[in-house]
Amino acid sequence: MVFAGVGIMIITIPITAWSTKKEEEKEVELMAFQDKRVKLMNEILAGIKVVKLHAWELPLMSRIKDIRTGEIGVFKYLAKLWGFTGFTFAVSPLLITLSVFALHVVVHPDRTLTAETIFVAISLFNILQFPLTALPWAIVTLVKLAVSINRINRFLNCEELDPNAISDSMEDDSNAIEIKHASFKWGDADDSFMLKDLNVTVPKGSLVAVVGMVGSGKSSLLSGILGDIQKVSGEVSRHGSVAYVSQKAWIQNMSLKDNILFQSPDDDNTYKRVLEACALVPDLSILPKGDQTEIGENGINLSGGQKQRVSIARAVYSDADIHLLDDPLSAVDAHVGRHIFEQVISSKTGLIKDKTRVLVTNHVTFLDQTDKILLMKEGKIAEMGTYQELTSAEGGAFAEFLSRCDSGEAVKDDKEPVTMPRRRAISVRTTRRMSDSFDGTPCSPMAKFLGSSLKENFIYNLPENEEPDEDLDGATEGPMNEMSVQSEDQQSDRQPLLSNATGATDDDAGRLVEDETTQLGTVSWTVYLHYLRSFGLFCATWVALFHLGGQGLIAGSSLWLAKWADANRNGTADPALYLGVYGGIGGVLIVVEVTKNLALYWSAASASQLIHNNLLDNVLKTPMSFFDTNPVGRIVNR
């Protein structure tokens, strides 16, 4: 009789193996959908300003919901598997009991089933019930673990860049960078972009410009010098420390000063000279706490030009031996670009004039001030030489490149000194807080962030020959604001530039990103009610009824066995009747368990889709103030 129970358990083994294999396949498919959805969501949140500016919320929400629909489809298939696996192990104790008692009646018809025999057997079978019930969840967890381990394993075993690809041994000690017959490639695919047979030497303290059309390999060349691209062949040598300014500014969520210092020792004189050279001094005047103002994630409260100038300032302040500048002047205005070139990059007047500089640029105005020019074309160096050598060669690739440049960017010998626009200060005195809206309700945190600096003074740049708008003078008669134009000298006496640009004393004046808060204690009943509404009250009621019915059938089977034992004691038992009723109870229990599990998992999947869609709608329709004060990672994780 023991073998009957063992046989039932053996029968469940192939069922478990089949369901486990299908679960693993679907888990991989489910994670692929999740990766695609999270990646798209990160891209949307990173560019939320552009999304809202162009009113792209609805089409992007539609794309995410389409991905989520595919994800829910896989999840519903998994729900059926989980329900099938769950009911298999849930009814196993009952089937084992039924098979043992049936075999006992058939094999030993002369032996009656007493209450002691029945309930001792049931107690032993119930011992198996918990591990058999927990086994499907253990299998599901192990499947997820295996899928996750395989994904992590593939990532950790990806081909890595060779740490020895860049050497520090130079054939000529007067050179800072030497590249000999080097080829570089992005990725392992055959059609990946490739730099081919490069030969470059950069002397110490020289300024080398890298020019070329879009996609010619200028940025890839800098990546090759950094060692961030796979080296296929050749040799690359580099001597000295390196500072890199990427084409897209890299800004951390810390104060503006910390973004520039970046853990370097604080030298006040050097710091001030760097700020002036990078044209950041006027910007400090409009920040709530000057250089102590907190910069949001990815520099959300800075313009593109400001972020680029902060990146340049960080590189200059680092005092590295080699500066790799990937088109840093493209994000700033023309007059600011001239100022930065002459005050930072220039070999005559720049702060890093004694350093080795490799400048990627298409601003041909500055090419005549470089020591060497590299013209990239289709991953190769088409021409190389000084500005005079390349311009003297008629019909060459460099001449073709100059002809394609914008006519407004024509090469000229501009010897006029570069001066930054004169600052005009407008003193604003308001009758109410600038951080309050007209109806008296608080504005966004970004408005408060800016309002703290605008309450007293607002500094902006005007060209020397341009006066403030007359409307500003007329604004003094309005009930809200009273404005007066002051000279820069008068304003500078009142407002320091560093470490508290507006003289604000509020510690939170420069705060932008709010601290994350966590609710403690028990979960509110409103949370459960919200989930029940998403789950569906009708479905929740039926799941509860089926669950109660299943428990009632289990209890009823025990009562029926007790009645069977009493009948055996009185000698009136009909084994076929009692065994048939017991088997019928087991059959009904199977139907109830299958229906309950399918309804539970199916409704849970539908509820998750509804909650996700509501959350997505609410997040993307939230004002920009929410994204100003909450990092992307926090939003995605929540």
C-alpha positions as CSV (number, residue, x, y, z in Angstrom):
1,M,0.0,0.0,0.0
2,V,2.9,2.3,0.6
3,F,3.9,1.8,-3.0
4,A,0.6,3.3,-4.1
5,G,1.5,6.6,-2.5
6,V,5.0,6.4,-3.9
7,G,3.5,5.7,-7.3
8,I,1.4,8.9,-7.1
9,M,4.5,10.9,-6.2
10,I,6.4,9.4,-9.1
11,I,3.7,10.3,-11.5
12,T,4.1,14.0,-10.5
13,I,7.8,14.0,-11.5
14,P,7.4,14.2,-15.3
15,I,4.6,16.8,-14.8
16,T,7.0,18.9,-12.7
17,A,9.8,18.4,-15.2
18,W,7.6,19.6,-18.1
19,S,6.2,22.6,-16.2
20,T,9.7,23.6,-15.0
21,K,11.1,23.6,-18.5
22,K,8.2,25.7,-19.8
23,E,8.5,28.1,-16.9
24,E,12.2,28.6,-17.6
25,E,11.5,29.4,-21.3
26,K,8.7,31.8,-20.4
27,E,10.8,33.5,-17.6
28,V,13.5,34.3,-20.2
29,E,10.8,35.7,-22.5
30,L,9.3,37.6,-19.6
31,M,12.6,39.2,-18.7
32,A,13.2,40.2,-22.3
33,F,9.9,42.2,-22.2
34,Q,10.8,43.7,-18.8
35,D,14.3,44.8,-20.1
36,K,12.7,46.4,-23.1
37,R,10.1,48.2,-21.1
38,V,12.5,49.4,-18.4
39,K,15.0,50.6,-21.0
40,L,12.4,52.6,-22.8
41,M,11.0,54.0,-19.6
42,N,14.5,55.1,-18.6
43,E,15.0,56.8,-21.9
44,I,11.7,58.6,-21.6
45,L,12.4,59.8,-18.0
46,A,15.9,60.9,-19.0
47,G,14.4,63.1,-21.8
48,I,11.2,64.0,-20.1
49,K,11.7,67.7,-20.9
50,V,11.7,67.0,-24.6
51,V,8.8,64.7,-24.2
52,K,6.7,67.3,-22.5
53,L,7.9,70.1,-24.8
54,H,6.6,68.1,-27.9
55,A,3.6,66.6,-26.1
56,W,4.8,63.1,-26.8
57,E,3.3,61.5,-23.7
58,L,0.4,59.7,-25.4
59,P,2.4,58.0,-28.2
60,L,5.2,57.0,-25.8
61,M,2.6,55.7,-23.2
62,S,1.1,53.7,-26.1
63,R,4.5,52.1,-26.9
64,I,5.1,51.2,-23.2
65,K,1.6,49.8,-22.9
66,D,2.1,47.6,-26.0
67,I,5.3,46.2,-24.4
68,R,3.5,45.7,-21.1
69,T,0.6,43.9,-22.9
70,G,3.1,41.4,-24.3
71,E,4.7,41.0,-20.9
72,I,1.3,40.4,-19.3
73,G,0.5,37.8,-22.0
74,V,3.6,35.8,-21.0
75,F,2.7,36.3,-17.3
76,K,-0.8,34.9,-17.9
77,Y,0.7,31.9,-19.6
78,L,3.0,31.5,-16.5
79,A,-0.1,31.9,-14.3
80,K,-1.6,28.9,-16.0
81,L,1.5,26.9,-15.4
82,W,1.7,28.0,-11.8
83,G,-1.9,27.1,-11.3
84,F,-1.5,23.7,-12.9
85,T,1.7,23.0,-10.9
86,G,0.1,24.3,-7.7
87,F,-3.0,22.2,-7.9
88,T,-1.0,19.1,-8.8
89,F,0.9,19.3,-5.6
90,A,-2.1,20.5,-3.6
91,V,-4.2,17.5,-4.4
92,S,-1.4,15.0,-4.2
93,P,-2.0,14.2,-0.5
94,L,-5.7,13.6,-1.3
95,L,-4.8,11.3,-4.3
96,I,-2.3,9.4,-2.2
97,T,-4.9,8.9,0.6
98,L,-7.5,7.8,-2.0
99,S,-5.1,5.3,-3.7
100,V,-4.0,3.8,-0.4
101,F,-7.5,3.3,0.9
102,A,-8.7,1.9,-2.4
103,L,-5.8,-0.5,-2.6
104,H,-6.4,-1.5,1.0
105,V,-10.1,-2.3,0.2
106,V,-9.1,-4.3,-2.8
107,V,-6.2,-6.2,-1.4
108,H,-7.6,-6.8,2.1
109,P,-11.3,-6.9,1.9
110,D,-11.5,-8.8,5.2
111,R,-9.8,-6.1,7.1
112,T,-12.0,-3.2,8.2
113,L,-10.8,0.3,8.3
114,T,-10.9,1.6,11.9
115,A,-10.8,5.2,13.0
116,E,-7.4,4.6,14.4
117,T,-6.0,3.3,11.1
118,I,-7.7,6.0,9.0
119,F,-6.7,9.0,11.1
120,V,-3.2,7.8,11.7
121,A,-2.8,7.4,8.0
122,I,-4.3,10.8,7.4
123,S,-1.9,12.4,9.9
124,L,1.1,10.8,8.1
125,F,-0.2,12.0,4.8
126,N,-0.7,15.5,6.1
127,I,2.9,15.6,7.0
128,L,3.6,15.4,3.3
129,Q,1.1,18.1,2.5
130,F,3.2,21.1,3.5
131,P,6.4,20.1,1.6
132,L,4.3,19.1,-1.4
133,T,2.4,22.4,-1.3
134,A,5.7,24.4,-0.9
135,L,7.5,22.4,-3.6
136,P,5.9,24.3,-6.6
137,W,6.9,27.6,-5.2
138,A,10.4,26.4,-4.6
139,I,10.5,25.2,-8.2
140,V,9.3,28.6,-9.4
141,T,11.9,30.4,-7.3
142,L,14.7,28.1,-8.5
143,V,13.7,28.6,-12.1
144,K,13.8,32.4,-11.6
145,L,17.2,32.0,-9.8
146,A,18.6,29.9,-12.7
147,V,17.4,32.4,-15.3
148,S,18.9,35.3,-13.3
149,I,22.2,33.5,-12.7
150,N,22.5,32.8,-16.5
151,R,21.9,36.4,-17.3
152,I,24.4,37.6,-14.8
153,N,26.9,35.0,-15.9
154,R,26.6,36.0,-19.6
155,F,27.2,39.6,-18.6
156,L,30.2,38.9,-16.4
157,N,31.7,36.7,-19.0
158,C,31.4,39.2,-21.8
159,E,34.6,40.1,-23.6
160,E,36.4,42.8,-21.7
161,L,38.6,45.5,-23.0
162,D,42.3,44.7,-22.7
163,P,43.7,46.7,-19.7
164,N,47.1,46.5,-21.3
165,A,46.0,48.0,-24.7
166,I,47.4,51.4,-23.7
167,S,51.1,51.4,-22.9
168,D,53.0,54.1,-21.1
169,S,56.3,53.5,-22.8
170,M,57.2,56.0,-25.4
171,E,59.8,55.7,-28.2
172,D,60.3,59.5,-28.0
173,D,60.0,61.1,-24.6
174,S,59.0,64.4,-26.2
175,N,55.7,62.9,-27.2
176,A,52.6,62.6,-25.0
177,I,50.7,60.2,-27.4
178,E,51.9,57.7,-29.9
179,I,49.6,55.7,-32.2
180,K,51.3,53.3,-34.6
181,H,49.4,51.3,-37.2
182,A,46.5,51.0,-34.8
183,S,43.0,49.8,-35.8
184,F,40.0,50.0,-33.4
185,K,36.5,48.5,-33.6
186,W,33.2,49.0,-31.8
187,G,31.9,45.5,-30.9
188,D,32.5,42.1,-32.5
189,A,30.0,42.3,-35.4
190,D,31.5,42.3,-38.9
191,D,29.7,45.5,-39.8
192,S,30.8,47.4,-36.7
193,F,32.4,50.8,-37.3
194,M,36.2,50.6,-37.5
195,L,39.2,52.9,-37.4
196,K,41.9,51.6,-39.7
197,D,45.7,51.9,-39.7
198,L,46.1,55.1,-37.7
199,N,49.5,56.7,-37.2
200,V,49.6,59.7,-35.0
201,T,52.1,61.4,-32.7
202,V,51.2,64.2,-30.4
203,P,54.2,66.1,-28.9
204,K,53.9,67.2,-25.3
205,G,52.3,70.6,-24.8
206,S,50.9,70.8,-28.3
207,L,47.4,71.5,-29.5
208,V,46.1,69.0,-32.0
209,A,42.7,69.5,-33.7
210,V,40.7,66.6,-35.0
211,V,38.1,67.5,-37.7
212,G,35.9,65.7,-40.1
213,M,32.3,65.2,-41.1
214,V,29.7,63.5,-38.9
215,G,30.5,59.8,-38.4
216,S,34.0,60.0,-39.7
217,G,35.5,58.6,-36.4
218,K,36.6,61.7,-34.4
219,S,35.1,60.6,-31.1
220,S,36.2,57.1,-31.7
221,L,39.8,58.3,-32.0
222,L,39.6,59.8,-28.5
223,S,38.0,56.6,-27.3
224,G,41.0,54.7,-28.7
225,I,43.4,57.0,-26.8
226,L,41.4,56.4,-23.7
227,G,41.3,52.7,-24.1
228,D,37.5,52.6,-24.2
229,I,37.3,50.9,-27.6
230,Q,38.5,47.5,-28.7
231,K,42.0,47.6,-30.2
232,V,42.3,45.2,-33.1
233,S,45.9,45.8,-34.0
234,G,48.8,48.2,-33.6
235,E,50.3,50.1,-30.6
236,V,49.0,53.0,-28.5
237,S,51.2,54.7,-26.0
238,R,50.2,57.5,-23.7
239,H,52.2,59.2,-21.0
240,G,50.7,61.2,-18.2
241,S,47.3,61.7,-16.5
242,V,44.3,62.3,-18.7
243,A,41.3,64.6,-18.5
244,Y,38.4,63.9,-20.8
245,V,35.5,66.2,-21.8
246,S,32.8,64.1,-23.5
247,Q,30.5,65.5,-26.2
248,K,27.6,65.0,-23.8
249,A,28.3,66.7,-20.5
250,W,28.6,64.4,-17.5
251,I,27.1,66.0,-14.4
252,Q,26.5,64.5,-11.0
253,N,23.8,65.2,-8.4
254,M,26.0,67.4,-6.2
255,S,26.8,71.0,-5.8
256,L,28.2,72.9,-8.7
257,K,31.5,73.4,-6.9
258,D,31.8,69.6,-6.1
259,N,31.1,68.9,-9.8
260,I,34.1,71.0,-10.7
261,L,36.5,70.0,-7.9
262,F,35.5,66.3,-8.1
263,Q,37.4,65.4,-5.0
264,S,40.5,67.4,-6.0
265,P,42.0,69.6,-3.3
266,D,40.3,72.9,-3.0
267,D,42.6,75.8,-4.2
268,D,40.6,79.0,-4.1
269,N,42.8,81.0,-6.5
270,T,42.9,78.2,-9.1
271,Y,39.2,77.7,-8.7
272,K,38.4,81.3,-9.3
273,R,40.6,81.5,-12.4
274,V,38.9,78.3,-13.8
275,L,35.5,79.8,-13.3
276,E,36.5,83.0,-15.1
277,A,38.2,81.2,-17.9
278,C,35.2,78.9,-18.4
279,A,32.7,81.8,-18.3
280,L,30.9,80.5,-15.3
281,V,31.0,83.6,-13.1
282,P,27.9,85.2,-14.6
283,D,26.0,82.0,-14.1
284,L,26.8,81.8,-10.4
285,S,25.0,85.1,-9.9
286,I,21.6,83.6,-10.9
287,L,21.9,80.4,-8.9
288,P,20.3,80.4,-5.4
289,K,23.5,79.6,-3.5
290,G,26.1,80.3,-6.1
291,D,28.5,77.4,-6.5
292,Q,27.0,75.6,-3.5
293,T,23.7,75.2,-5.4
294,E,22.7,71.6,-5.8
295,I,22.7,70.4,-9.4
296,G,19.9,68.0,-10.2
297,E,20.4,64.6,-11.8
298,N,22.1,64.9,-15.2
299,G,22.3,68.7,-14.7
300,I,18.5,69.1,-15.0
301,N,18.6,72.7,-13.7
302,L,21.4,73.8,-16.0
303,S,21.3,74.6,-19.7
304,G,23.3,72.6,-22.2
305,G,25.9,75.3,-22.5
306,Q,26.3,75.5,-18.7
307,K,26.7,71.8,-18.3
308,Q,29.4,71.7,-21.0
309,R,31.2,74.6,-19.3
310,V,31.1,72.8,-16.0
311,S,32.6,69.7,-17.6
312,I,35.4,71.9,-19.2
313,A,36.0,73.5,-15.8
314,R,36.3,70.1,-14.1
315,A,38.9,69.0,-16.7
316,V,40.9,72.2,-16.4
317,Y,40.9,72.1,-12.6
318,S,42.1,68.5,-12.6
319,D,45.5,69.8,-13.9
320,A,45.9,66.6,-16.0
321,D,48.9,66.2,-18.4
322,I,46.6,65.4,-21.4
323,H,43.3,66.9,-22.2
324,L,41.0,65.2,-24.6
325,L,38.2,67.6,-25.6
326,D,35.4,66.1,-27.7
327,D,33.8,69.0,-29.4
328,P,33.2,71.0,-26.2
329,L,32.4,74.3,-28.0
330,S,29.4,73.0,-29.9
331,A,27.0,73.5,-27.0
332,V,27.9,77.1,-26.2
333,D,27.2,80.3,-28.0
334,A,29.8,81.6,-30.5
335,H,31.1,84.5,-28.3
336,V,31.3,82.1,-25.3
337,G,33.1,79.6,-27.5
338,R,35.7,82.2,-28.5
339,H,36.1,83.2,-24.8
340,I,36.7,79.6,-23.7
341,F,39.1,78.8,-26.6
342,E,41.3,81.9,-25.8
343,Q,41.1,81.6,-22.0
344,V,41.3,77.8,-21.7
345,I,42.6,76.0,-24.8
346,S,44.7,78.5,-26.7
347,S,48.4,77.9,-26.9
348,K,49.1,81.6,-26.2
349,T,46.6,82.7,-23.5
350,G,44.8,79.5,-22.3
351,L,45.0,78.1,-18.8
352,I,46.1,74.8,-20.1
353,K,48.5,76.1,-22.8
354,D,51.3,74.1,-21.4
355,K,49.3,70.8,-21.5
356,T,48.8,68.4,-24.3
357,R,45.4,69.1,-25.9
358,V,43.5,67.0,-28.5
359,L,40.5,69.0,-29.6
360,V,37.7,67.5,-31.7
361,T,35.9,70.4,-33.4
362,N,34.3,71.6,-36.5
363,H,34.8,75.3,-35.6
364,V,37.2,76.1,-38.4
365,T,37.7,79.6,-37.0
366,F,40.3,78.2,-34.5
367,L,42.1,75.8,-36.7
368,D,44.8,78.3,-37.7
369,Q,45.8,78.5,-34.0
370,T,46.5,74.8,-33.6
371,D,49.8,73.0,-34.0
372,K,48.5,70.1,-36.0
373,I,45.3,69.1,-37.7
374,L,44.0,65.6,-38.3
375,L,41.2,65.2,-40.9
376,M,39.2,62.0,-40.3
377,K,37.3,60.5,-43.2
378,E,35.5,57.1,-43.1
379,G,37.5,55.9,-40.1
380,K,40.9,56.9,-41.6
381,I,43.2,59.9,-41.3
382,A,42.7,61.5,-44.7
383,E,45.2,64.3,-44.2
384,M,47.4,65.5,-41.4
385,G,49.6,68.6,-41.0
386,T,49.6,72.2,-40.0
387,Y,46.9,74.6,-41.0
388,Q,49.3,76.3,-43.5
389,E,50.3,73.0,-45.0
390,L,46.8,71.7,-45.5
391,T,45.4,75.0,-46.9
392,S,48.2,75.3,-49.3
393,A,47.4,71.9,-50.9
394,E,44.7,72.7,-53.4
395,G,42.0,70.1,-54.1
396,G,42.9,68.1,-51.0
397,A,40.5,66.5,-48.6
398,F,40.9,69.4,-46.2
399,A,40.0,71.9,-48.8
400,E,36.8,69.9,-49.5
401,F,36.1,69.9,-45.8
402,L,36.4,73.6,-45.6
403,S,34.1,74.1,-48.6
404,R,31.4,72.0,-46.9
405,C,31.5,74.0,-43.7
406,D,28.9,76.6,-43.0
407,S,29.7,79.9,-44.7
408,G,29.2,81.6,-41.3
409,E,32.0,79.5,-40.0
410,A,34.5,80.7,-42.6
411,V,38.1,80.8,-41.6
412,K,39.3,84.2,-40.7
413,D,42.0,85.9,-38.8
414,D,40.1,87.5,-36.0
415,K,42.5,89.4,-33.8
416,E,39.9,91.3,-31.8
417,P,40.0,90.6,-28.1
418,V,37.2,88.4,-26.8
419,T,35.0,90.1,-24.1
420,M,32.1,88.6,-22.4
421,P,28.8,90.5,-22.5
422,R,28.4,93.1,-19.9
423,R,26.2,92.0,-17.1
424,R,23.1,94.1,-16.3
425,A,21.5,93.7,-12.9
426,I,17.8,94.1,-12.3
427,S,16.8,94.5,-8.7
428,V,13.4,93.0,-8.2
429,R,11.3,93.8,-5.1
430,T,8.1,91.8,-4.9
431,T,5.0,92.1,-2.7
432,R,4.8,88.4,-2.4
433,R,7.1,85.4,-2.7
434,M,8.3,84.7,-6.2
435,S,7.9,81.0,-5.3
436,D,4.2,81.4,-4.8
437,S,1.7,81.3,-7.7
438,F,-0.9,84.0,-8.4
439,D,-3.7,82.1,-6.6
440,G,-1.6,81.7,-3.5
441,T,-0.8,78.0,-3.9
442,P,2.8,76.9,-3.9
443,C,4.5,76.7,-7.2
444,S,6.7,73.8,-8.3
445,P,10.0,73.1,-6.4
446,M,11.8,74.3,-9.5
447,A,10.0,77.6,-9.2
448,K,10.8,77.8,-5.5
449,F,14.4,76.9,-6.4
450,L,14.6,79.7,-8.9
451,G,12.4,82.0,-6.9
452,S,14.9,82.0,-4.0
453,S,17.4,83.6,-6.2
454,L,15.0,86.0,-7.9
455,K,13.5,87.4,-4.8
456,E,16.4,89.8,-4.4
457,N,18.3,90.0,-7.6
458,F,18.1,88.7,-11.1
459,I,21.3,88.9,-13.3
460,Y,21.2,88.4,-17.0
461,N,23.6,89.1,-19.9
462,L,23.1,91.8,-22.4
463,P,25.4,92.9,-25.3
464,E,27.2,96.1,-24.7
465,N,25.1,98.1,-27.1
466,E,21.7,96.7,-26.0
467,E,19.5,98.2,-23.4
468,P,16.9,96.4,-21.2
469,D,13.4,96.1,-22.6
470,E,11.3,99.1,-21.9
471,D,8.6,96.9,-20.6
472,L,10.8,96.1,-17.6
473,D,10.8,99.8,-16.7
474,G,7.1,100.0,-17.0
475,A,6.7,97.0,-14.7
476,T,7.4,99.2,-11.7
477,E,3.9,100.5,-11.7
478,G,2.3,97.1,-11.4
479,P,1.1,95.8,-8.1
480,M,3.4,92.7,-8.2
481,N,6.9,93.9,-9.0
482,E,9.0,97.0,-8.7
483,M,12.1,96.9,-10.8
484,S,15.0,99.2,-11.3
485,V,18.1,98.8,-13.5
486,Q,21.4,99.2,-11.6
487,S,24.9,99.3,-12.8
488,E,27.1,96.2,-12.5
489,D,29.4,98.0,-10.1
490,Q,26.6,98.8,-7.7
491,Q,25.3,95.3,-7.9
492,S,28.7,93.6,-7.4
493,D,29.1,95.4,-4.0
494,R,26.0,93.6,-2.7
495,Q,26.4,90.1,-4.2
496,P,29.3,87.8,-3.8
497,L,29.9,85.3,-6.6
498,L,31.1,82.3,-4.7
499,S,29.6,80.1,-2.0
500,N,26.3,82.1,-1.6
501,A,25.7,84.1,-4.7
502,T,22.5,85.8,-3.4
503,G,23.5,86.1,0.2
504,A,20.8,83.6,1.1
505,T,20.9,82.2,4.6
506,D,18.3,79.5,4.2
507,D,20.0,76.1,4.2
508,D,17.5,74.7,1.8
509,A,17.7,77.6,-0.7
510,G,20.0,75.7,-3.0
511,R,18.4,72.3,-2.5
512,L,16.7,70.8,-5.5
513,V,16.4,67.0,-5.1
514,E,14.3,66.1,-2.1
515,D,15.4,63.4,0.4
516,E,13.6,60.0,-0.2
517,T,11.1,59.2,2.5
518,T,9.9,55.7,3.6
519,Q,6.7,55.0,5.3
520,L,7.0,52.9,8.4
521,G,4.5,50.8,10.3
522,T,1.6,48.6,9.1
523,V,0.2,48.8,5.6
524,S,-2.9,51.0,5.4
525,W,-6.2,49.3,4.7
526,T,-6.7,51.8,1.8
527,V,-3.8,50.0,0.1
528,Y,-5.6,46.7,0.3
529,L,-8.8,48.2,-0.8
530,H,-7.1,49.8,-3.8
531,Y,-5.6,46.5,-4.8
532,L,-9.0,44.8,-4.4
533,R,-10.6,47.3,-6.7
534,S,-7.8,46.7,-9.3
535,F,-8.2,42.9,-8.8
536,G,-11.9,43.2,-9.2
537,L,-14.4,42.7,-6.4
538,F,-16.2,40.0,-8.3
539,C,-13.1,38.0,-9.0
540,A,-11.9,38.5,-5.4
541,T,-15.2,37.2,-4.1
542,W,-15.2,34.1,-6.3
543,V,-11.5,33.3,-5.4
544,A,-12.4,33.6,-1.7
545,L,-15.5,31.4,-2.1
546,F,-13.5,28.8,-4.1
547,H,-10.8,28.8,-1.4
548,L,-13.4,28.4,1.4
549,G,-15.1,25.7,-0.7
550,G,-11.8,23.8,-1.1
551,Q,-11.1,24.0,2.6
552,G,-14.6,22.8,3.2
553,L,-14.2,19.8,0.9
554,I,-10.9,18.9,2.7
555,A,-12.8,19.0,6.0
556,G,-15.7,17.1,4.5
557,S,-13.4,14.3,3.3
558,S,-12.1,13.8,6.8
559,L,-15.7,13.7,8.2
560,W,-16.6,11.2,5.5
561,L,-13.7,9.0,6.5
562,A,-14.8,9.2,10.1
563,K,-18.3,8.1,9.1
564,W,-16.8,5.3,7.1
565,A,-14.8,4.2,10.2
566,D,-18.0,4.2,12.3
567,A,-19.8,2.2,9.7
568,N,-17.0,-0.4,9.7
569,R,-17.2,-0.6,13.5
570,N,-21.0,-1.3,13.2
571,G,-20.5,-3.7,10.3
572,T,-22.8,-1.8,8.0
573,A,-20.1,-0.2,5.7
574,D,-20.3,-0.5,2.0
575,P,-16.7,0.0,0.8
576,A,-17.7,0.8,-2.8
577,L,-20.1,3.5,-1.6
578,Y,-17.8,5.2,0.8
579,L,-14.8,4.9,-1.5
580,G,-16.8,6.3,-4.4
581,V,-18.0,9.3,-2.4
582,Y,-14.5,9.9,-1.1
583,G,-13.2,9.8,-4.6
584,G,-16.0,12.1,-5.8
585,I,-15.0,14.6,-3.1
586,G,-11.4,14.4,-4.3
587,G,-12.6,15.1,-7.9
588,V,-14.6,18.1,-6.9
589,L,-11.7,19.4,-4.9
590,I,-9.4,19.1,-8.0
591,V,-11.9,21.2,-10.1
592,V,-12.2,23.8,-7.3
593,E,-8.4,24.1,-6.8
594,V,-7.8,24.4,-10.6
595,T,-10.5,27.1,-10.9
596,K,-9.3,29.0,-7.9
597,N,-5.6,29.0,-9.0
598,L,-6.4,30.1,-12.5
599,A,-8.8,32.8,-11.4
600,L,-6.3,34.0,-8.8
601,Y,-3.3,34.3,-11.1
602,W,-5.3,35.5,-14.1
603,S,-6.9,38.3,-12.0
604,A,-3.6,39.2,-10.4
605,A,-2.0,39.6,-13.9
606,S,-4.9,41.8,-15.0
607,A,-4.7,43.8,-11.8
608,S,-0.9,44.4,-12.3
609,Q,-1.6,45.6,-15.8
610,L,-4.3,48.0,-14.6
611,I,-2.1,49.3,-11.8
612,H,0.9,49.8,-14.1
613,N,-1.2,51.7,-16.7
614,N,-2.6,54.0,-14.1
615,L,0.9,54.6,-12.6
616,L,2.3,55.2,-16.1
617,D,-0.5,57.7,-16.9
618,N,0.0,59.5,-13.6
619,V,3.8,59.7,-13.8
620,L,4.0,61.0,-17.4
621,K,1.3,63.5,-16.8
622,T,3.0,64.8,-13.6
623,P,4.3,68.4,-13.9
624,M,8.0,68.9,-14.4
625,S,8.5,69.8,-10.8
626,F,8.2,66.1,-9.9
627,F,11.0,65.2,-12.2
628,D,13.1,68.1,-11.0
629,T,13.1,66.8,-7.5
630,N,13.2,63.0,-8.0
631,P,16.0,61.1,-9.7
632,V,15.2,58.8,-12.5
633,G,16.3,55.7,-10.5
634,R,14.0,56.5,-7.7
635,I,11.0,56.9,-10.0
636,V,11.7,53.6,-11.8
637,N,12.3,51.7,-8.6
638,R,9.1,53.0,-7.0
